[in-house]
């Protein structure tokens, strides 16, 4: 069964290296779909029959990372799709490991390391990440792109479980069947804008419609923390982030997704206790205070 790797890209300096790594490390049939958001790589991508670029063209309202991911999935021909950032390294045989344990309604995420791009290897002395949790939403400092946190306590307590439930995940990588992506629906642009919270949207859709999000510890990927040295290739407007964040909180905390078969309370209870969440998290006072302060 074929895997389509969707790589949304906007002026990415490590795109070719990421494509080369995907192809070199796969052992089964794969195709790579760089979803090029309003730009043409310079220098051009190397020609390869397994690489099929998709050009996402439009103004600021009609292009963005979410639109690029949607366009890439639509153009894909694989049985499985993997969304991958354009600055990532994979483990040998990553595709067969992920395919071997991915049910019809699962999203599977490999163990995550930090990438050292100069050597194209795992950055030493940085802890790997297996679990993340949704941050308590009614906190004003979370008006940015970040909404989830690394959950090292859960990782230590469940270190011997190699395939395990995960509440949330970073948006740099996700693996699922294409049919399941289509069932959940394309990433929503209205309300969110073009960039943020794609992984949180997907994990919520999965859990709240009866599926499972899992960490697969039998394989790994390494993701570049861009920081000041490399910066972001996608321009991020902080006001768009705030609008998208406010929309996201209202949409999920008030159970507005029409395909849901579970409430957000079910998800919180399933992973309780969650760091930073108060015992009385359902008390309206938290949302009221949040609204007053933003």
C-alpha positions in Angstrom: 0.0 0.0 0.0 1.4 3.4 -1.0 2.1 6.3 1.3 1.7 9.9 0.0 3.9 12.4 2.0 2.4 15.9 1.9 5.0 18.6 2.6 3.5 22.1 2.8 6.3 24.6 1.9 6.9 28.3 1.8 10.4 29.4 1.0 11.8 26.3 2.8 15.6 26.0 2.8 15.6 22.3 3.8 12.8 21.1 1.5 15.1 19.2 -0.9 16.9 17.5 2.0 13.6 16.5 3.5 12.4 15.0 0.2 15.6 13.1 -0.2 15.4 11.7 3.3 11.8 10.6 2.9 12.7 8.7 -0.3 15.9 7.3 1.0 14.5 5.9 4.2 11.2 4.4 2.8 11.2 0.7 2.0 7.7 0.5 0.4 6.0 2.5 -2.3 5.9 6.3 -1.6 5.2 9.5 -3.4 6.2 12.9 -2.2 3.9 15.9 -2.8 5.6 19.2 -2.0 2.6 21.6 -1.7 4.3 24.9 -2.8 2.4 27.8 -1.3 2.6 30.7 -3.8 6.3 30.2 -4.7 8.6 28.3 -6.9 11.7 26.8 -5.2 15.0 28.3 -6.3 17.1 26.3 -7.1 14.4 24.0 -8.5 13.6 20.7 -6.9 15.4 17.7 -8.5 13.3 15.7 -10.9 12.1 12.3 -9.6 9.1 10.3 -10.8 8.1 9.9 -7.2 8.0 13.6 -6.5 4.9 15.5 -7.7 4.8 19.1 -6.7 1.4 20.9 -6.3 1.3 24.7 -6.7 -1.1 26.5 -4.4 -1.8 29.8 -5.9 -3.9 32.6 -4.4 -3.8 35.8 -2.3 -3.4 35.8 1.4 -7.0 34.7 1.9 -6.8 31.7 -0.5 -3.4 30.2 0.3 -1.6 29.2 3.5 -0.4 26.1 5.2 -3.8 24.7 5.8 -4.8 25.2 2.1 -1.5 23.6 1.0 -2.1 20.5 3.1 -5.6 20.2 1.8 -4.4 20.6 -1.8 -1.6 18.0 -1.3 -4.0 15.4 0.1 -6.5 16.0 -2.7 -3.7 15.4 -5.3 -2.3 12.3 -3.5 -2.8 8.8 -4.8 -1.7 6.8 -1.8 -3.7 4.7 0.6 -2.1 6.5 3.5 -1.1 10.2 3.8 1.6 11.6 6.0 1.8 15.4 6.6 5.4 16.3 7.2 7.1 19.6 7.8 9.8 20.6 5.2 12.6 20.4 7.7 12.4 16.8 9.0 14.5 13.6 9.1 12.9 10.2 9.3 14.1 6.8 10.5 14.9 3.9 8.1 11.8 1.9 7.3 9.5 4.6 8.8 6.7 3.8 6.3 6.4 0.1 7.0 6.3 0.6 10.8 3.6 3.3 10.5 1.5 1.3 8.1 1.7 -1.9 10.1 -0.3 -0.4 13.0 -2.7 2.2 11.7 -6.4 1.3 11.9 -9.1 2.9 9.9 -9.8 5.6 12.5 -6.4 6.3 13.9 -3.9 9.1 13.6 -0.4 7.8 14.3 2.6 10.0 15.2 6.2 8.8 15.5 8.4 9.6 18.5 9.8 13.1 17.9 13.4 14.2 18.2 15.1 17.6 17.5 17.0 17.9 14.2 20.5 19.2 13.8 20.4 20.4 10.2 24.1 20.9 9.8 24.8 17.2 10.3 21.2 16.1 9.3 21.0 14.0 12.5 19.3 13.9 15.8 20.5 16.9 17.9 22.3 15.5 21.0 21.3 16.1 24.6 17.7 17.0 23.6 14.9 14.8 25.1 12.6 13.0 22.7 8.9 13.7 22.9 6.3 11.0 23.0 3.2 12.7 24.5 1.6 16.1 24.5 -1.5 17.5 26.3 -3.9 20.2 25.5 -3.2 23.3 27.6 -6.0 24.6 29.7 -7.5 27.0 27.2 -8.6 30.0 29.3 -5.1 31.3 29.9 -4.2 34.6 28.2 -0.6 33.7 27.5 -1.8 31.0 25.1 -2.9 33.6 22.5 -0.1 32.4 20.2 0.4 29.5 17.9 1.2 27.2 20.8 -1.7 25.4 22.5 -0.2 22.1 23.6 2.7 21.1 25.9 5.1 18.3 26.2 4.0 15.7 28.7 7.1 14.2 30.1 5.4 12.8 33.3 3.1 10.6 31.1 6.1 9.5 29.1 8.0 8.3 32.1 4.9 6.5 33.5 4.1 4.8 30.2 7.6 4.3 28.8 7.2 0.6 28.3 4.1 1.0 26.1 5.3 1.2 22.5 2.0 2.2 20.9 -0.1 4.4 23.1 -2.9 7.0 23.3 -1.8 10.6 23.0 -4.0 13.5 23.7 -2.4 15.9 21.2 0.6 16.2 19.0 2.8 18.8 17.3 1.8 19.6 13.8 5.1 18.7 12.2 4.1 15.1 11.4 0.9 12.9 11.3 0.1 9.7 9.6 -3.3 8.3 8.7 -5.3 6.6 6.0 -6.4 9.0 3.2 -9.9 7.8 3.5 -9.9 8.8 7.2 -8.6 12.3 6.4 -11.4 12.7 3.9 -13.9 11.4 6.5 -12.8 13.9 9.0 -13.0 16.6 6.4 -10.4 19.0 5.0 -8.6 21.3 7.4 -10.9 24.2 8.1 -9.8 27.7 6.9 -12.8 29.7 8.0 -12.2 30.9 11.5 -8.7 29.5 11.7 -7.0 31.4 8.9 -4.3 29.8 6.9 -1.7 28.7 9.4 -2.3 27.6 13.0 -3.7 24.7 15.0 -4.0 22.1 12.3 -2.8 19.3 14.6 -5.1 20.3 17.4 -8.0 20.4 14.9 -7.1 16.9 13.6 -6.6 15.4 17.1 -9.9 16.8 18.4 -11.7 15.5 15.3 -10.2 12.1 15.7 -10.9 11.6 19.4 -14.3 13.2 19.4 -15.6 11.2 16.5 -14.6 7.9 18.1 -11.1 7.5 16.8 -7.7 7.3 18.5 -4.5 9.4 18.3 -1.4 7.3 19.1 2.3 7.7 19.5 4.3 5.0 17.7 7.6 4.6 19.6 8.9 1.9 17.2 10.0 4.6 14.8 11.0 8.3 14.9 11.4 11.5 13.2 13.5 14.6 13.9 12.1 18.1 13.5 14.0 21.3 13.2 13.5 23.9 15.9 14.0 26.9 13.7 14.6 29.5 16.4 16.5 32.7 15.6 19.1 31.1 13.4 16.6 29.9 10.7 13.4 31.8 11.5 10.0 30.8 10.1 9.6 30.3 6.4 5.9 31.0 6.8 5.1 34.6 7.8 2.9 34.5 10.9 0.6 37.4 11.6 0.1 37.6 15.4 -3.4 39.0 15.0 -4.5 36.2 12.7 -3.0 33.8 15.3 -5.1 35.4 18.1 -8.3 35.3 16.0 -7.7 31.7 15.1 -6.9 30.8 18.7 -10.1 32.4 20.0 -12.1 30.6 17.3 -10.5 27.3 18.2 -11.3 27.6 21.9 -14.9 28.5 21.4 -15.4 25.9 18.7 -14.1 22.9 20.7 -14.8 23.9 24.2 -18.5 24.4 23.3 -18.7 21.2 21.2 -19.6 22.9 17.9 -18.2 20.3 15.5 -21.3 18.6 13.9 -19.6 15.2 13.3 -18.6 14.7 17.0 -20.0 11.7 18.8 -18.2 12.6 22.0 -18.0 15.8 24.1 -14.8 17.7 25.0 -15.5 16.6 28.6 -15.0 13.0 27.4 -11.6 13.8 26.1 -10.6 15.6 29.3 -11.8 12.8 31.4 -10.0 10.2 29.3 -6.6 11.8 30.0 -7.3 13.2 33.5 -5.4 14.5 35.4 -4.0 16.9 32.9 -1.2 19.3 34.0 -2.5 22.9 34.5 -6.2 22.0 34.4 -8.1 23.0 37.5 -10.4 20.5 39.1 -13.4 22.8 38.4 -12.3 23.5 34.8 -16.0 23.5 33.7 -16.8 26.5 35.9 -17.9 29.4 33.6 -15.7 31.8 35.6 -12.6 30.8 33.7 -14.0 31.6 30.3 -15.5 34.8 31.6 -12.2 36.0 32.9 -10.4 35.0 29.7 -12.9 37.0 27.6 -12.4 40.0 29.8 -8.7 40.0 29.6 -8.3 39.5 25.8 
